[in-house]
Amino acid sequence: MSGGDERHLKPATRLVRGGRRKEWTGPVVNPPVWRASTHLYDRDADRHAAGGNNADGQFFYGRRGAPTQWSLAEALTAIEPGAYGTVLYPSGVAAIAGAMLAVLKPGDRLLMTDNAYDPTRSMATGLLARLGVETTFFDPRDLAGFDALLAGGAKAVWLESPGSLTFEMCDVPALAAAARAHSAVTMIDNTWASPLGFAALEHGCDIVMMSLSKHVGGHSDLMMGSASAGKRWYTALRRVSQELGQVVSPDDAALAARGLRTMGVRLEAGTRSALRIAEWLEAQPQVARVLCPLLPSDPGHALWQRDFTGGCGLFSFVLASDDPEASARVADALQLFGIGYSWGGYESLALPITPRTYRSLMPCPTGGAPALRLSIGLEDADDLIADLAQALALVG
């Protein structure tokens, strides 16, 4: 079906068609699950020829994948404007590591947004530090300060927008342009919005990473990550991934591909419900503040409105309480929200959070107050609001 240039098609159509080449699907709708470590050759000359053709679509050995993985990578590239190719990883954190190791070497300096995902921060202060890479955390809203840091020398920049847990927006195009002016590589974790909500490469980033465990999988039953880029950095990502022996299970790739087909409608439904619930929470006396760029009252709303074409169901709110146990009491009282990590599945989740634990210099908008992060799923928004109401009643 697909495989040609279909960039003129709308994102919803590309979600359906991406990766479904006739040679990979045969007479069925979805690419079959190819479980194989060994690929066989008719002649030894064929084996030698395959070894020199390191591209998706060329059978060689199971570690380089087969149609199940190739079709997923192609489908992800099809929905990422500006991407030449996509590399798959066995988890989102593996994708973060793969991107960083493709760009950084001992002696390099990395600038990392101070509101980055905690495992990303831990990678910078752990693995990268042990490899001789220096990391400087920065406030992504301070453009003048960022430019001064770049002038001091930096090989790469790591961004998230909105930021993890507290959802501050930053001016990605301005930050990426400044980085490029100083010959620094811009990498971004775009899991929150996905390429359906934010075209990171078209806004100046060089490498865009996603945790496919979230929106793409959509059903809380797989672990996977991806990194997409233009030709130069895709080549580097692929080389390092293969040097590290990274490969994803074909069964998980099939699950991710299945989830990808419905990601658009799930994101629209989750975003619609999240905005309604966030607006309701703003009006509750037990709530001090809602951290959600979808809200017109949010400090980052103008940037979200300018650069983004969509959102998702993930946001946080701060309780009007000085009781450190209040967020746990609310979470325990919720009946329709599970308590757990991750997000982007069809089910709603609530997680008590302490964001200031993961900050080096940015002021934390929760202060010392109890707060919760919500991932809004596909349940009816009225039911979720009623559940939140009865739980918030415990705060007083």
C-alpha positions in Angstrom: 0.0 0.0 0.0 2.5 2.6 1.1 6.2 3.1 0.6 6.1 6.0 -2.0 6.1 9.7 -1.2 2.9 10.3 0.7 3.9 13.5 2.5 1.0 15.3 0.8 -1.5 13.2 2.8 -2.9 14.4 6.1 -1.5 13.0 9.3 -4.6 10.8 10.0 -4.2 9.2 6.6 -0.5 8.7 7.1 -1.2 7.0 10.4 -3.4 4.4 8.6 -1.1 3.9 5.6 2.4 4.2 7.0 4.6 1.1 6.8 2.1 -1.1 5.0 4.1 -1.8 1.9 2.7 -4.7 -0.2 6.0 -6.6 0.0 5.7 -6.5 3.8 2.0 -7.1 4.3 1.3 -9.5 1.4 -2.4 -10.1 1.0 -3.3 -9.1 4.6 -3.9 -5.7 6.2 -1.1 -5.7 8.8 2.5 -6.7 8.4 2.8 -10.3 9.9 4.9 -10.9 13.0 8.3 -12.2 11.8 9.9 -14.0 14.7 13.4 -14.8 13.5 17.0 -14.7 14.7 18.4 -16.4 11.6 17.8 -15.2 8.0 18.6 -17.8 5.3 20.3 -17.3 1.9 20.0 -19.2 -1.3 23.7 -18.8 -2.0 26.7 -17.6 -0.1 27.1 -14.8 -2.5 23.7 -13.5 -1.4 24.9 -13.6 2.2 27.9 -11.4 1.3 25.7 -9.0 -0.6 23.3 -8.7 2.3 26.1 -7.9 4.7 27.0 -4.8 2.7 23.5 -3.5 2.4 22.7 -2.1 5.9 19.2 -0.8 5.3 15.7 -1.6 6.4 14.2 -4.0 3.9 17.4 -6.0 3.5 17.3 -9.4 5.3 20.6 -10.1 7.1 20.2 -11.2 10.7 17.5 -10.8 13.3 19.3 -8.1 15.1 18.8 -5.8 12.1 15.0 -6.5 12.2 12.5 -7.8 9.7 9.3 -6.5 8.1 7.5 -6.2 11.5 10.1 -3.8 12.8 10.9 -2.1 9.5 7.2 -1.3 8.8 6.8 0.3 12.3 10.0 2.5 11.8 8.8 3.6 8.3 5.3 4.4 9.7 6.9 6.6 12.4 9.1 8.3 9.9 6.0 9.0 7.8 4.3 11.0 10.5 7.5 12.9 11.6 7.8 15.9 9.2 11.4 16.4 8.2 12.6 12.9 9.2 14.8 10.7 6.9 14.5 7.7 9.1 13.6 6.3 12.6 15.5 3.9 14.9 13.6 1.7 17.4 14.8 1.0 20.9 13.5 -1.5 23.6 12.4 1.4 25.9 12.0 5.2 25.9 15.1 5.5 28.2 17.1 3.3 25.8 16.1 5.8 23.0 17.3 8.7 25.2 20.6 6.9 25.7 20.9 6.0 22.0 20.4 9.7 21.0 22.9 11.0 23.5 25.6 8.4 22.6 25.1 9.1 18.9 26.0 12.8 19.5 28.2 13.0 22.5 31.8 11.9 23.2 34.2 12.2 26.2 35.0 15.8 26.8 31.8 17.2 25.3 29.4 19.5 27.2 25.7 19.0 27.2 23.1 21.6 28.1 20.0 20.0 29.6 16.7 21.7 30.4 16.3 21.7 34.1 12.7 20.3 33.9 13.7 17.2 32.0 12.3 13.7 32.7 14.0 12.3 35.8 15.7 9.3 34.1 17.1 11.7 31.5 18.6 13.8 34.3 20.0 10.7 35.9 21.6 9.6 32.7 23.3 12.9 32.5 24.6 12.8 36.0 25.4 9.1 35.9 26.2 7.4 32.6 27.3 10.5 30.7 29.3 11.8 33.6 31.2 8.4 33.9 31.9 8.7 30.2 33.5 12.2 30.6 30.5 14.3 29.3 29.8 17.4 31.4 26.2 18.4 31.8 25.0 21.9 32.7 21.3 22.3 33.6 19.5 25.5 32.4 16.2 27.3 32.6 14.7 27.0 29.1 12.7 30.1 29.5 15.8 32.3 30.0 16.9 32.8 26.4 19.7 35.3 27.3 21.1 33.0 29.8 20.9 30.1 27.3 22.8 32.1 24.7 25.5 32.8 27.3 25.9 29.1 28.1 26.2 28.3 24.4 28.9 30.9 24.0 30.9 29.0 26.7 30.9 26.0 24.4 28.4 23.1 24.1 28.1 20.1 21.8 24.4 19.4 22.3 21.2 20.6 23.9 18.4 18.5 25.4 14.9 19.9 25.5 11.4 19.0 26.6 8.4 21.1 26.0 6.3 21.0 28.0 8.7 20.1 30.9 8.3 16.9 32.9 5.8 17.0 35.8 5.3 20.7 35.9 4.6 21.4 32.1 6.5 24.7 31.6 6.6 25.6 27.9 9.7 26.9 26.2 10.4 28.6 22.9 11.8 25.6 21.0 12.4 27.4 17.7 14.4 30.1 19.4 16.4 27.7 21.5 17.1 25.4 18.5 18.1 28.4 16.3 20.5 29.7 19.0 22.0 26.2 19.4 22.5 25.9 15.6 24.2 29.3 15.5 26.7 27.9 17.9 27.0 24.6 16.0 25.3 22.6 18.8 23.0 19.7 18.2 19.4 20.0 19.5 17.7 16.9 20.8 14.1 16.9 22.2 11.9 14.5 24.0 8.6 14.9 22.2 6.6 12.2 23.9 4.0 14.5 25.4 2.8 16.0 22.1 4.0 13.4 19.6 4.6 14.5 16.0 0.8 14.9 15.6 0.9 17.8 18.1 4.4 19.2 17.5 6.6 18.9 14.5 9.9 19.1 16.3 12.3 18.7 13.4 10.5 21.4 11.4 10.8 23.7 14.4 14.6 23.4 14.3 15.5 20.3 16.3 18.0 17.8 14.9 16.8 14.6 16.7 13.4 13.9 18.1 12.8 11.1 20.6 9.6 9.5 21.8 8.7 6.8 24.4 6.4 4.6 22.3 5.3 3.0 25.5 3.0 6.0 25.9 0.7 7.3 23.1 1.9 5.0 20.3 1.3 1.8 22.2 -1.7 3.3 23.9 -2.7 0.2 25.9 -0.1 0.0 28.7 1.3 -3.3 27.5 4.6 -2.6 25.8 8.0 -1.0 26.3 9.6 0.8 23.4 11.2 4.0 22.2 12.2 5.7 19.0 14.5 8.5 17.7 13.9 10.2 14.3 16.2 12.6 12.4 17.4 13.9 9.1 19.8 11.8 7.1 23.0 12.8 9.0 21.8 12.1 12.5 19.7 9.1 11.5 22.8 7.5 10.2 24.6 8.1 13.5 21.6 6.9 15.5 21.5 3.7 13.5 25.2 3.0 13.7 25.3 3.4 17.5 22.2 1.4 18.0 23.6 -1.5 16.0 27.0 -1.2 17.8 25.1 -1.5 21.1 23.1 -4.5 19.8 19.7 -2.7 20.3 16.7 -4.6 18.9 13.0 -4.6 19.6 10.8 -7.6 19.8 8.7 -8.2 16.7 5.7 -9.0 18.9 6.1 -5.6 20.6 6.6 -3.9 17.3 3.3 -5.4 16.1 1.6 -4.0 19.2 3.1 -0.6 18.7 2.0 -0.6 15.0 -1.5 -1.5 16.0 -1.6 1.3 18.6 -0.2 3.8 16.1 -3.3 3.4 13.8 -5.6 4.8 16.5 -3.2 7.2 18.2 -4.8 10.2 16.5 -8.3 9.6 17.7 -7.1 8.6 21.1 -5.0 11.8 21.5 -7.9 14.0 20.4 -10.3 12.3 22.9 -7.8 12.5 25.8 -6.9 16.1 25.1 -10.6 17.1 24.9 -11.3 15.4 28.2 -8.1 16.7 29.9 -9.0 20.3 29.0 -12.5 20.0 30.4 -11.2 18.4 33.6 -8.4 20.9 34.0 -10.9 23.8 33.7 -13.1 22.1 36.3 -10.1 21.7 38.7 -9.2 25.4 38.3 -12.6 26.2 39.9 -12.3 23.9 42.9 -11.4 25.4 46.3 -9.2 22.5 47.1 -6.9 23.3 44.1 -4.3 26.0 44.3 -3.1 25.8 40.7 -3.4 23.7 37.5 -0.3 23.1 35.5 -1.5 22.6 31.9 -0.5 24.5 28.8 -3.9 23.8 27.2 -5.4 26.3 29.6 -5.6 29.9 28.5 -4.6 30.9 32.1 -1.3 28.9 31.9 1.9 31.0 31.4 2.9 28.8 28.5 -0.4 28.8 26.7 0.6 31.3 24.1 3.7 29.3 23.1 1.6 26.1 22.9 -1.0 27.9 20.8 1.7 29.3 18.5 3.8 26.2 17.9 1.6 23.1 18.6 -1.2 21.6 16.7 -2.4 19.3 19.6 -1.9 18.2 23.1 -2.5 15.2 25.2 -4.2 14.1 28.5 -1.2 14.6 30.8 -1.1 17.5 33.3 -0.6 18.3 37.0 -2.4 20.2 39.7 -1.4 21.6 43.1 -3.5 21.2 46.2 -4.4 24.1 48.4 -3.1 22.3 51.5 0.0 22.3 53.6 -0.5 18.6 54.5 2.3 16.7 52.8 0.1 13.5 52.8 -2.9 15.2 51.1 -1.9 14.1 47.6 -1.5 10.5 48.7 -5.0 10.7 50.3 -6.5 12.0 47.1 -4.9 9.3 45.0 -5.9 6.6 47.4 -9.5 7.8 47.3 -9.8 7.8 43.5 -11.8 4.9 42.2 -11.4 5.4 38.4 -7.8 6.4 38.4 -5.0 3.9 38.8 -1.9 4.8 40.8 1.2 4.1 38.6 4.0 5.4 36.5 3.8 5.9 32.7 0.9 7.5 30.9 -0.7 7.7 27.5 -2.8 4.5 27.9 -6.5 4.2 27.5 -6.9 4.2 31.3 -6.6 7.2 33.6 -3.8 7.4 36.2 -3.0 9.6 39.2 0.4 10.0 40.6 1.5 12.1 43.7 4.5 14.1 42.7 7.3 16.1 44.3 8.9 18.0 41.3 11.3 20.1 43.3 13.3 16.9 44.0 14.2 16.9 40.3 15.3 20.5 39.9 18.7 22.1 40.1 17.8 25.8 39.5 14.3 26.4 38.1 11.7 27.6 40.6 9.2 24.8 41.2 5.6 25.9 40.6 4.3 23.5 43.2 6.5 25.0 45.9 6.3 22.7 48.9 2.6 22.0 48.4 1.3 18.5 47.6 0.6 17.9 43.9 -0.7 15.2 41.6 -0.1 14.4 37.9 -3.1 13.1 36.0 -3.1 11.1 32.8 -6.6 11.3 31.4 -7.7 8.2 29.5 -10.7 7.3 27.5 -13.3 7.1 30.3 -16.2 9.5 30.3 -15.1 12.9 31.5 -18.1 13.4 33.7 -17.3 10.1 35.5 -13.7 11.2 36.0 -14.8 14.6 37.4 -17.2 13.0 39.8 -14.4 10.7 41.0 -12.1 13.7 41.5 -14.8 15.6 43.3 -15.3 12.9 45.9 -11.6 12.5 46.4 -10.9 16.2 46.7 -13.6 16.4 49.4 -11.1 14.7 51.7 -8.8 17.6 51.5 -11.4 19.9 53.1 
